[in-house]
Amino acid sequence: MVIIIMIKEEAAQLKVGVAVDVLWKALAHDLNRVIPHIQSDIVSAADVLEGDGGPGTVYLFTSTNSGKVKEKVAEVDACSHRIGLEVTEGGPLENGYGYHKTTFQLTSAGEEETVVDLTVAYEPRRHHAAAPPPKTTANVLDFITLLEKFLADGAETGKIDS
């Protein structure tokens, strides 16, 4: 028997009014401290289970309805401002997907602007999961917009309580 794995991708782009280094710090170094502040209606806690933000770092996100999602840093390149987060437990993996990874590529577009290119790669496992996860890129774009507002309003991620 031959099993064919079909990884599908969705891509989107957004320009935000935050410097690339500020946005990078929030995504690559302070993600567990930022998410509960900007998505408190969805995420009640975000913990680092292992690692220091580099490849292999594992985050545990607890939703306000007590669901849990583990994500690991699958790739990170500080020079090119690229980070990929792969779901390893919960979330889409409990809803018919065998693989789910979101990659952020940040590019400076000026002193206080950054272009965010994102790619969501996923593998449907069940018949009903043949379509992309609902609002996959839309949810990530919403997150980036909330993060932009949070950072533009003067939040310093280094001063956020964990």
N, C-alpha and C positions, 0 to 999 in steps of 0.2 A: 504494500500500500504506500502510495506517495502522498504526503501531506504538503500542500502548498500554503505557505504563509503569505498573506496579502497585507502588507503594511500600507496604510493609506495616510495621506497628509492633507492638512488644511493650512493655509498661510494667510497672514494678515500683516498690516503695517500701520503704525500710528506715530505721529510726531508729537512730542510732549515738550512743554516749556520748562524743562529741568536739565541742568548740565549733566553730561554723560557720567562723570565721576560720582556725582551725588546719587544718581539713579542706580549705578553699578553697586555702590556701597549698600544701598537698601536691598537690592536683589541678591547679591552674592554674599553679603556679610551679616545683614541684619534682618533677613527674611522672617525668622521666627519671632522677632520682636515687633516687626511692622504689621504683619498680617492681622493679628488680633485687634490692632488699633483701627485699621482701615476697613476691615470686614467683620466688625464685632457682631453684626446680625447673622453671620454665617459661621465664623470661626471663633470658638470660645478660648482655645489654647493652641499654641504652636510650640513644640519642644524639639530640641536637638537631642536625638537618641545616641548618636555617635558621630564623631568627626569634628572638623574645624571649619567647615564651609567648602572644603576642597572636594575632589572626586571621592565618592563613597559616603559622604556625609548623609545621614538619615534623619529626616524630619518626621514628626508625628503631628498631624493636624487633627484637632478634635472639633467637630462641628457643634453648633448650638443644639442640635437634636441628638447629641451623643454619638454620632457616627465618627469613625476614625479612618484617616487616610495616611498611609506611610508613603513618603517620597524620598528618593535618594538623588543626590547630585550625580548625574551620569556623565557629565562633561562640564569642564570649566576652563576658560582661557581668559585670564585677567588682561592680557595684552590686547586682545581683540574684543573684550567685553562680551563674551559669549558664555551662557550657562544653560545647561539642559537638566530638567528635573523629570525623573521617571517615577511613575506610580508603581509601588511594589506590593501594596496591600490596600484593599478597600476601594471606595469610590467607583471609578469605571470598571475596575477588575471584578467587582461584584455585580456589575450590570451588563455582562456579556462581552467584555473586551479582554483580550489576552495581553495587551501591551498598550501603554499610554504614556507618551513623553511630550513635554512642552519645552521648546528651546527658544531662548531670548537672545537676540543679537542686537547690541546697542551700538549706534554710530553717532558720533557728534555731528550736529547740524548747525553749529554755531556755539557761542559762549554759553548760552542758557537754553539750548534746544538739543534734543536727542531724537533720532529716528529709532523706533523699536520695531524690528522685524521679528515676528514670532511664527513658529511652526509647531503645529500639534500633529504628532504622528500617532497612529492607533491601529490596532489589529482587532477587527471584529471576530469573535469566537462563536457566537450563537447566531442563528438565522435572523432573529429580530434586531441584532446589533449590526446589520450590514450598513446601515446609515451611520454618519458620523455621530458621536455623542452629542446630545442636544446642546446647542449654544456653546460648543467647545471654544471656538475662537472668540465669540462674543463675550463669554465669561472672562477670558483672559484679558481682552481689551478693556472690559469694565474694571478689572483689577488694576491694570496699568493706569487708567484714568483716575481712579481713587488714589493710587500711589502718587501720581503727579500732583494732585490737589494737596495731599498730605505734606509732601515735600515742598511744594511751592508756598504753602502757608507758613513755612518756616520751621517745620519739625526737623530737629536734628536727630537722626537715628541713633547716634551714639549716646543720647541722653534719655532714650526711652527705657522705662523700667521693663525688665523681662517678666 
